[in-house]
Amino acid sequence: MELSVTTSRQGEVTVVTVAGEVDVYTAAQLRAALDEEVAADHVQLVVDLDDVTFLDSTGLGVLVGRLKLVRNQSGWLRLVCSNERILRVFRITGLDKVFGIHASLDEALAA
């Protein structure tokens, strides 16, 4: 399956909306989109994973790496995810304690 990554701005916050499967074949596309935002000094990021159907360790690595990158620049990265299958991956890996994971975009923006 293909991956779709789109970005939009909500005031000072960049929303990166991801749809499809994030795996070893598509993670580079997500990494490139996030790196482009960070390079443009957009370090307040919300990554919307609600339309992600699969997320593997490669995708998790991209998210963890970009979280470190924005934190080093006094920024933050929050996730939107209500898909139980994807949330389970974060819980199993313990990354639910590392990321702010929100049930909706509005909730993530207000956090």
C-alpha positions in Angstrom: 0.0 0.0 0.0 1.1 3.5 -0.6 1.8 6.2 1.9 0.3 9.7 1.8 1.9 12.5 3.7 0.4 16.0 3.7 1.3 19.1 5.7 -0.7 22.1 6.8 -0.3 25.0 9.2 -2.5 25.7 12.1 -1.0 29.0 13.4 2.5 28.2 14.7 1.9 24.5 14.5 2.6 22.2 11.5 0.2 19.3 11.1 1.6 16.3 9.2 -1.3 14.0 8.2 -0.2 10.5 7.4 -2.3 7.8 5.7 -1.5 4.3 4.7 1.2 1.9 5.8 4.4 3.2 7.4 7.0 0.5 7.0 10.6 -0.1 5.8 9.5 0.8 2.2 7.6 4.0 3.0 9.3 5.4 6.2 11.7 7.5 4.1 8.8 9.4 2.7 7.6 10.3 6.2 11.2 11.1 7.4 11.7 13.4 4.4 8.4 15.3 5.1 9.2 15.8 8.8 12.8 16.8 8.0 11.6 19.4 5.5 9.4 20.9 8.2 12.3 20.9 10.8 14.7 22.4 8.2 12.1 25.2 7.7 12.3 25.8 11.5 8.8 24.4 12.0 9.5 22.5 15.3 6.0 22.5 16.8 4.6 19.4 15.1 1.5 17.3 15.3 1.6 14.0 13.4 -1.9 12.7 12.7 -1.7 8.9 12.4 -5.5 8.3 12.4 -5.5 7.0 8.8 -2.4 4.9 9.3 -3.2 1.2 8.9 0.2 -0.3 9.7 3.2 1.0 11.6 6.4 -1.0 12.0 9.7 -0.4 13.9 11.1 1.6 11.0 8.2 4.0 11.2 8.6 4.2 15.0 12.3 5.0 14.5 11.4 7.9 12.3 9.1 9.3 14.8 11.5 8.9 17.7 14.3 10.4 15.7 12.3 13.4 14.8 11.1 13.8 18.4 14.7 14.1 19.5 15.5 16.5 16.7 12.7 18.9 17.5 13.3 18.7 21.3 16.9 19.7 20.6 15.5 22.9 19.0 13.1 23.6 21.9 10.2 22.2 19.9 7.8 19.4 20.4 6.1 16.6 18.5 2.6 15.3 19.4 0.7 12.4 17.9 -2.9 12.0 17.0 -4.1 8.4 17.0 -7.3 6.7 17.9 -6.6 3.4 16.0 -6.4 0.7 18.6 -4.1 -1.4 16.5 -1.6 1.4 16.1 -1.9 2.5 19.8 -1.1 -1.1 20.8 2.3 -0.8 19.0 3.1 2.3 21.1 2.0 0.6 24.3 4.0 -2.6 23.6 7.2 -0.6 22.9 6.6 1.8 25.9 6.6 4.7 23.5 3.2 5.7 24.8 5.1 7.1 27.7 7.5 9.1 25.4 5.0 10.7 23.0 2.0 12.8 23.8 -0.7 10.8 22.1 -4.1 12.4 21.6 -7.4 11.1 20.5 -8.1 14.1 18.1 -6.4 16.8 16.3 -8.2 19.5 18.3 -7.0 17.8 21.5 -3.4 17.7 20.3 -3.5 21.3 19.2 -4.9 22.4 22.6 -2.3 20.4 24.7 
